[in-house]
Amino acid sequence: LVGSSLSYRLREQYFEHGDVRNAAINGGSPLTGMAIIAAAPSARPRAIAVETNVLDRTIDNDLLEQFENAKRPEDTLRPLRSVAAYYQGAKDDAITYSKARIKAIVARPPAPDHAPQRIAEASGEWNEPTRREAMAQGAAALKSLVEKLEAEGVAIFFYEVPYPSQLDRSVYATMAREALARVISPDDKR
């Protein structure tokens, strides 16, 4: 997974039965994660899921320089992290998600917005059309990185983390979708 703080918050226990790594960067851009993967000398992942919520942030060149030549280490601690996550989940009464539990969660209607004051504050900023050019540039950079990685055999998928309903209709969210649609068709199978 590559993305911003929205994807960064996806907890590891959601992926305990797969070989999934969360390379989302808190406060960052999916472009940074994509650029690091594209520059790394080690083998490419089979697939990358790209969060498309945040397209107005550029590649963090400091992080890219720091990690572009990094070799992917063997994750020998992953089983221990899984055990620790299971223990903490049991302690918090949030044991792992079975298929039945996931289906039940997805079948429920959306929950009400839990932070109305924070959402109202963000809504004002998110309804200013000041980032259109940055989003267009971000979408073009994303398309370029996608083409490079797909040429190397990596399957790319796009996803959008759901916003609170008020933000989902904001100028920011609408511009991000439009910027992506200009470079990658909404009908695209990815």
N, C-alpha and C positions, 0 to 999 in steps of 0.2 A: 504494500500500500504506500502510495506517496500522496502527500497532501499538506494541508495547513493544520492549525490547532484543532479544527473540527474532526479530522481523522486521527490526529495525535491522541485524542481521548478514547479511541476504541481500545478496550481492555484486552489484554492478552488471552484471557480465559475464553473469549469468543472464538479463538482460533486454535484451541488446544489440540484438536485432532488433525491439524494440517501443518504444512511447512510454510507458514505465512510469517513474514516479517513486516513490521510496521515502521516504515521509513518516513512517516509524516513528521513535519517539523513544527513544533509549537511556535506560533507567530510567524511562520515561514510560508513558503510557496511550494506547490507541487513541482514547479519547474526545478527547484534546487535538488529535490530527491531524484527527479528524472535525469538531470545533468550529472549528478554523482554516479548514478548507475551507468549512464552512457559512457562516462570517462574511466570507470574502474577497469583495471586490467584483468580482473577475475571473470569467471564465467557469468553470463547473464542469467537472470531468473527466467523461468519459462513464461511467466505472465506478470504484468504489472497492472494494478488497479489504480487509476488516477482520479483523485478527487477534483471536481471541476467547479467547486464553489468559489474559490479564490483565484482569480486570473490577473489581478492588478499588481501583484508583487513580482519583482524580478528575481533572477537567480542570485542567491547569496554567494558572491564570489569568494568570500573568506572561507565559508564552509566547503565550497567546491575545491578550492586549493588545498584545504586541509585533508579532504577525503578522496580526491580524485584518483590517487594511486594506491588507496588502501586495498589490501587483499581481504576478502571476506573470511574471517576466522571461523574455525569450527566452533559451533555454539555448544560447548560441553556443559554449560550451566543450564541450558534450557530445561532438562528434566527437573532440576532442582527448583527453577523458577515456577514450573508447572505445579510441583508439589506445594510450594509456598503459596501460590495463587489459590490452589484447591483448599489448603488449610485456612487461608484468610477468608475465602468464600464461605466455607463451612462456619467459621467463627461469626461472619456477618450474616449468616442465614441466606446466602445467595449462591448456593451450590451451582455447579456448572449447568449450562442450558441444554436440556435434552431437546430432541426434535419436536416433541409434543409441546414443551414449554415455549419454544421459539414460535411455533404455529399459533399458540394461544396469545402470545404477545402481539404478533403481527395482525391477528384477527381483531384485536381490540381497536376501538376508534382512537384517534389521536388524543393524547392527554392535553389538558388545558396548558396554556403557557404558564410556566412556574415563576418567572421573574419579570412581571409586567413593567416594573420601573426600569430595569436594565434594557428590556426590549424597547420601551418607549424612547430611552436615550439613544440607543443604536438606530432606531427608526429614523430619527432626525438626520443623522449622518448618512445613513444608507439611502436616503431619498434625495441626495444632492448628486447631480449628474457630472461629477468632476473627474471621474476615473475612466471615462470611455476610451480615450487613447491608450492608457496603460493596459486596459483589458484587451484591446485589439492587439497590442504588442505581445502581451502574455499569451493570448490564444495562438498567434503566429509562431511564437517560440515553442509552445507546446506541440503544435503540428510538426514542426521541424524535428523535435526530439522524438516524437512518436514515429515519424518516418525513418529516422536513423535506427531506432531500436527494433522496429518491425523488420527492417532490412537485415538485421542480425538474428532474426527468428524469434523475437519476443512477441508474445500476444499481448495486446493492450486493450484494456477495458476502462470505460469511464463511469463514474458514479457521482451523484450529488448527495451530500449529507443533508437530510431534511432540516429546513429552517423552522423556527416558530412561525406560525401562520402570518403574522403581521410583517415579518421580514421577508417571507417567501414572495410577497407581492411588491417588495421594495424596488426602487430604481436600480440599486446595486445588483440584486439578484437577477432582475430582468436583463440588465446590461451584460452580466456574466454569461447568461444563457445565449443572448444574441451574439456576443463576441465568439463564443465557441461554435455556434451554428454557422457563422460566416466562413469558418475554416474547416469545419467537420460537419457534414450534413446531419441533421437530427435523425435522418433515416439510417445512418451508418450503423452497422451491426454491433459496433463496439459500445 
